[in-house]
C-alpha cells in the first residue's frame, strides 16, 4: 500500500461510511460487478469494510477471457462468493437463430434486444427480494450519466440504488487501485477504458471519451445497455 492524497482519502472515508450504512439499513443489499475498474474499487471496499453486502455478476456468454481470468483471481484473493447469473438459454438460442450471432452490429434495436436478453433479464433475477443495489457508475463516464446521484429510488426494481463513486474521477479510481494493490482487468493495460462483452468493446485512443470503446458504432446518447435506463 502507498500513500493517497487527503482529498482521495476523504472520498474513500465517505464511501466506507456509505457502505456501512447500506449494510446496516438496506439488507439484503448487493453489488452488481462487471469487474471494471470502478467495480473493483467497490468490491475491495466491501470485502474490507462491509462484507455483509452481497456481490453478483452477469455472465453474458460473450465476455473477454481477461474478464474470466479476473473473476478467478478475485475468488482466490478475496475468498468471496460472487453469484453468477446467466441469460436464459432458450432466449439466446432463439435470438441467435433468428438474427445471427453478431446481430447487435446491424441496428440499435437489435443491440438493445441482445443486451436485454443477456443482461437486463438476468439483472431482474439478481435483484429480486433485495432492498438495495450498488453500482460503480460515475458522472464523468458519459453524457448519459452526468447527473447521476449517489442514491436514488429505483422504481423499476422497487429498491434503493446507490452509486458510491459517483463523484470520483477516473484518475482517483486508478490511484486507489494502485495504492491498495487491487486486481484489475488486464485489458485496461491495452487501452480498454470500459469493458463489457468482447464484440462490443474496443480499446480507445488518447483523447477519446472513456466510454468511446463501448458500442463505438452508435451515437453517445444511445450507449446504455438497459441496466441503468428507467422505464418510461
C-alpha positions as CSV (number, residue, x, y, z in Angstrom):
1,X,0.0,0.0,0.0
2,X,1.2,3.5,-0.8
3,X,0.0,6.9,0.4
4,X,-3.0,8.6,-1.1
5,X,-3.9,12.3,-1.1
6,X,-6.1,13.8,1.6
7,X,-8.8,14.5,-1.0
8,X,-8.9,10.9,-2.1
9,X,-8.8,9.6,1.5
10,X,-11.8,11.8,2.3
11,X,-13.7,10.2,-0.7
12,X,-12.6,6.7,0.5
13,X,-13.9,7.5,4.0
14,X,-17.2,8.8,2.6
15,X,-17.6,5.6,0.5
16,X,-16.8,3.4,3.5
17,X,-19.3,5.2,5.7
18,X,-22.0,4.9,3.0
19,X,-21.3,1.2,2.5
20,X,-21.6,0.5,6.3
21,X,-24.8,2.4,6.3
22,X,-26.2,0.4,3.4
23,X,-25.1,-2.9,5.1
24,X,-26.9,-1.8,8.3
25,X,-30.1,-0.4,6.9
26,X,-30.7,-1.9,3.5
27,X,-30.1,-5.6,4.0
28,X,-30.0,-7.6,1.8
29,X,-28.0,-5.3,-0.5
30,X,-25.9,-6.4,-3.5
31,X,-23.1,-5.0,-5.6
32,X,-23.5,-5.6,-9.3
33,X,-20.0,-6.0,-10.6
34,X,-18.8,-6.3,-14.2
35,X,-15.2,-6.4,-12.9
36,X,-14.4,-3.0,-14.4
37,X,-12.0,-0.7,-12.5
38,X,-14.7,1.1,-10.5
39,X,-16.4,-2.1,-9.6
40,X,-13.1,-3.5,-8.3
41,X,-12.7,-0.5,-6.1
42,X,-16.1,-1.1,-4.6
43,X,-15.5,-4.8,-4.3
44,X,-12.3,-4.2,-2.4
45,X,-14.0,-1.7,-0.1
46,X,-16.9,-4.0,0.5
47,X,-14.7,-7.0,1.3
48,X,-12.7,-5.0,3.8
49,X,-15.3,-2.8,5.4
50,X,-18.9,-4.0,4.7
51,X,-18.7,-7.8,4.0
52,X,-22.5,-8.2,4.7
53,X,-23.1,-6.7,1.2
54,X,-23.5,-9.5,-1.3
55,X,-21.9,-9.4,-4.8
56,X,-23.1,-10.7,-8.1
57,X,-22.1,-10.5,-11.8
58,X,-23.8,-11.1,-15.1
59,X,-22.1,-13.6,-17.4
60,X,-23.5,-12.7,-20.8
61,X,-21.7,-15.6,-22.5
62,X,-19.7,-13.1,-24.6
63,X,-17.1,-11.8,-22.1
64,X,-13.4,-11.5,-22.9
65,X,-11.1,-14.2,-21.5
66,X,-9.4,-11.5,-19.4
67,X,-12.6,-10.9,-17.5
68,X,-12.9,-14.6,-16.6
69,X,-9.3,-14.6,-15.5
70,X,-10.0,-11.6,-13.2
71,X,-13.1,-13.4,-11.8
72,X,-10.9,-16.3,-10.8
73,X,-8.3,-14.0,-9.3
74,X,-11.0,-12.3,-7.2
75,X,-12.3,-15.7,-6.0
76,X,-8.8,-16.7,-4.9
77,X,-7.6,-13.3,-3.4
78,X,-10.8,-12.3,-1.6
79,X,-12.2,-15.7,-0.8
80,X,-15.7,-14.3,-1.5
81,X,-18.6,-15.9,-3.3
82,X,-19.7,-13.8,-6.3
83,X,-23.1,-15.1,-7.5
84,X,-23.1,-15.6,-11.3
85,X,-26.3,-15.0,-13.3
86,X,-26.6,-16.3,-16.9
87,X,-29.1,-15.5,-19.6
88,X,-31.9,-18.0,-20.4
89,X,-30.5,-20.4,-22.9
90,X,-33.8,-20.7,-24.8
91,X,-33.9,-16.9,-25.3
92,X,-30.3,-16.8,-26.6
93,X,-30.9,-19.7,-28.9
94,X,-34.0,-18.0,-30.4
95,X,-32.3,-14.6,-30.8
96,X,-29.1,-16.0,-32.5
97,X,-31.1,-18.4,-34.7
98,X,-33.3,-15.6,-36.0
99,X,-30.8,-12.8,-36.2
100,X,-27.3,-14.3,-36.2
101,X,-24.5,-14.3,-33.6
102,X,-23.4,-10.7,-34.2
103,X,-26.8,-9.0,-35.0
104,X,-26.1,-6.2,-32.5
105,X,-24.0,-4.5,-35.2
106,X,-27.0,-4.3,-37.5
107,X,-29.1,-1.9,-35.5
108,X,-29.5,-0.2,-32.1
109,X,-32.8,-2.1,-31.6
110,X,-31.1,-5.4,-32.1
111,X,-28.2,-4.5,-29.9
112,X,-30.6,-3.4,-27.1
113,X,-32.5,-6.7,-27.6
114,X,-29.3,-8.6,-27.2
115,X,-28.4,-6.6,-24.1
116,X,-31.9,-7.2,-22.8
117,X,-31.6,-11.0,-23.0
118,X,-28.1,-11.2,-21.8
119,X,-28.1,-8.5,-19.1
120,X,-31.5,-7.0,-18.2
121,X,-33.5,-10.2,-17.7
122,X,-30.7,-11.8,-15.5
123,X,-30.4,-8.5,-13.6
124,X,-34.1,-8.7,-12.7
125,X,-33.5,-12.1,-11.2
126,X,-30.4,-10.9,-9.3
127,X,-32.3,-8.0,-7.7
128,X,-35.4,-10.0,-6.7
129,X,-36.2,-9.6,-3.0
130,X,-33.2,-7.2,-2.5
131,X,-33.6,-3.8,-0.7
132,X,-30.7,-2.1,-2.4
133,X,-28.2,-2.5,-5.2
134,X,-24.8,-0.8,-5.7
135,X,-23.1,0.2,-9.0
136,X,-19.7,1.6,-9.9
137,X,-21.1,4.3,-12.2
138,X,-19.6,7.7,-12.2
139,X,-20.9,11.1,-13.5
140,X,-17.8,11.7,-15.7
141,X,-18.2,8.4,-17.6
142,X,-20.6,9.5,-20.2
143,X,-23.3,12.1,-21.2
144,X,-26.0,9.6,-20.1
145,X,-24.6,9.7,-16.5
146,X,-23.7,13.4,-16.0
147,X,-26.5,14.0,-13.4
148,X,-26.0,10.6,-11.6
149,X,-27.0,10.9,-7.9
150,X,-25.3,8.9,-5.1
151,X,-28.6,7.5,-4.0
152,X,-32.0,7.2,-5.8
153,X,-35.1,5.2,-5.7
154,X,-35.2,2.6,-8.4
155,X,-38.9,2.4,-9.3
156,X,-38.5,-0.3,-11.9
157,X,-37.0,-2.7,-9.4
158,X,-38.6,-1.4,-6.2
159,X,-35.4,-0.8,-4.2
160,X,-32.8,1.8,-3.5
161,X,-29.9,2.3,-5.9
162,X,-26.5,3.5,-4.8
163,X,-23.5,4.7,-6.8
164,X,-20.9,5.4,-4.1
165,X,-18.2,6.5,-6.5
166,X,-20.4,9.0,-8.5
167,X,-18.1,12.0,-7.9
168,X,-14.8,10.1,-8.3
169,X,-12.6,10.9,-11.2
170,X,-11.0,8.2,-13.4
171,X,-7.7,9.2,-12.0
172,X,-8.9,8.7,-8.4
173,X,-10.2,5.2,-9.3
174,X,-6.8,4.2,-10.6
175,X,-4.9,5.8,-7.7
176,X,-6.9,3.7,-5.3
177,X,-6.3,0.6,-7.3
178,X,-2.5,1.2,-7.4
179,X,-2.3,2.2,-3.7
180,X,-4.1,-0.8,-2.4
181,X,-2.9,-3.4,-5.0
182,X,-6.4,-4.1,-6.2
183,X,-6.5,-6.7,-9.0
184,X,-7.9,-5.4,-12.3
185,X,-8.8,-6.5,-15.8
186,X,-5.6,-6.6,-17.9
187,X,-7.4,-5.2,-20.9
188,X,-7.1,-1.9,-19.2
189,X,-3.4,-2.0,-19.9
190,X,-4.2,-2.4,-23.6
191,X,-6.2,0.8,-23.8
192,X,-9.6,-0.6,-22.8
193,X,-11.2,2.0,-20.6
194,X,-14.7,0.4,-20.2
195,X,-15.1,-3.3,-20.6
196,X,-18.2,-5.2,-21.4
197,X,-18.9,-8.0,-23.9
198,X,-15.9,-8.8,-26.2
199,X,-17.6,-8.0,-29.5
200,X,-19.0,-4.7,-28.2
201,X,-15.8,-3.3,-26.6
202,X,-12.6,-1.9,-28.1
203,X,-9.6,0.0,-26.9
204,X,-9.7,3.8,-27.1
205,X,-7.1,6.3,-28.3
206,X,-5.7,9.2,-26.3
207,X,-8.3,12.0,-26.1
208,X,-11.3,9.8,-26.7
209,X,-14.2,9.7,-24.2
210,X,-13.8,7.0,-21.6
211,X,-16.8,5.0,-22.9
212,X,-15.9,5.6,-26.6
213,X,-14.9,2.0,-26.8
214,X,-18.4,0.7,-25.9
215,X,-20.8,0.2,-28.9
216,X,-18.5,2.6,-30.8
217,X,-20.7,2.4,-33.9
218,X,-23.6,4.1,-32.1
219,X,-24.3,7.7,-31.1
220,X,-23.2,8.5,-27.5
221,X,-26.8,9.2,-26.4
222,X,-27.8,5.6,-27.0
223,X,-24.8,4.0,-25.3
224,X,-26.5,2.2,-22.4
225,X,-27.3,-1.5,-22.2
226,X,-30.6,-1.1,-20.4
227,X,-29.4,-1.9,-16.9
228,X,-29.5,1.7,-15.8
229,X,-32.2,3.1,-18.0
230,X,-35.5,4.0,-16.4
231,X,-38.6,2.5,-17.9
232,X,-40.9,5.1,-19.5
